[in-house]
Amino acid sequence: MSTLPNLPKPTASELEMLRLLYALGPSTAKQVHAAAMEHRPDMNYATVLRLLQVMHTKGLLQRDESARAHIYTPVQAQESVQTSLLKDLIQKAFAGSGKALVLAALRGGHVTQQEREEIQALLDDTPEPPR
């Protein structure tokens, strides 16, 4: 899985399918549907299958058609998708400032105490860039 910048941004529903596939690994529509049912009992199989098919058409997923039940796999690594979406968010919502994004997350109560400690440890271990 590589970084493919020309791929379309996934919709919210497509991101949900990607999250499931990242957790499951290569999976059939039936497996993805079963996983989706844990958090969204209203999600029907036809919706999951249609989403996976659309995502394949858009180039977001690879599909192994060698078996009767097709196996779907994300084209991009999870980190690559997250980085791309984060860059877009920083540009659109924070005028290109990563600092503003981080401060908003820290101030907005979106970060637990444990996460704050992990962030602080990361900052403590990271050498400061030359000025």
N, C-alpha and C positions, 0 to 999 in steps of 0.2 A: 504494500500500500504506500503510495507516494503522494506528494502534494501536487494537486492538479488544479491550478488557480482558475481555469476556465469553466469549472463546474458551477451550476447554479446553486444559490444559497438554498438550503433545505427549509421547507415550511415548518411550522410548529409540529404538525402531525408527522412529518418526515423525520424531524429530529427525535421524536419519540420512538420511531421505528429504529433509527440509528442507535439510540441509547440501548435498546433491547438487543440489537445485533452485536454491539460491542460487548455487552455482558454475556451473551449466549455463545458467540462465535458463529461460524457459518451455520445457517439454520434454514429449515423449511418454513413455509408460511404457517403451517400448523403449529410448529414450535414457537414461532414469534407470537402467534395468536394466543397460545397458552400462557406465555409470559405476560402478554398485555392484559390478559384477563385478571391477573393478580392485582393490578392497580386500576384497571378500567373494566369492570365487569360488563359494562354496556357495549364494549367494543366487539363487533361481530366479525366472524372470519372473513366474510366477503370484503369488508372494509380493509382489513389487514392485507389481504391478497391484492386488492386493487392498489393500495398504497405502495406495496413492494413492486408491483408491475410498473407503476408510474415512475418510481425511483430508478428502476432499471432502465427505463426508456430515457430518463433525464441524464443517465450516466452516473448516478450516485451509488448504484449497486451493481455488482457482477452477479450473474446467474449461471449456475452450473446446471445444464439441462440433460446431463448424462443419465440421470436416474428419473424414474416416473415423477417423484416429488422433487421439484427444483430446489436447489440450495442457493440462498442469497447471502452475499458477503459485501460489506461496505468497500467502496473503491478507495476511500481515503482513511487513513488512520484517525482515531478519535482525537488525538492531540492536534492534528492538522486541521480538522474541522473546527475544533474549539478555537484555535489560534486565528483562523480566518474570520470566524464570527466575532471574536473579541476585537480584532482590528477594525472591523466594520462598525461595531458598537462604539469603540473609542472615537472613531472619526465622526460618527453621526451624533452621538449624545454628549460627548465630552470634548469637542473641538480638538481632537487629536491628542489629548492629554491623558496618558496612562496614570499619572499621579492623581488627576481628578477622579478617575474611575476607582482607583484604590481607596481614596479618601471617602468617596460616596459609599462604597461597600462597608468600610470600617465604621463610618458614622451612622449608617442606616440600619444597623442591627442585623446585617446579613452574615456576620462572621461570629462564630462561637468563640468562647474563651480559649478552647483547645486550638482552634484554627488560628487565633491571634498569636498564641504561643508558638505554633509551627511557623507562622510568618516571621515572627521576631527571631526565631532560631535561624531561619533562612537568611534574614537580613544580617544577623550577627556573623554568619559564616561567609557572606559574600564580600569580597574585597571591594572597596570603593573605586569607582572609575577615576582615571586621571582627569584633573581639571585643567 
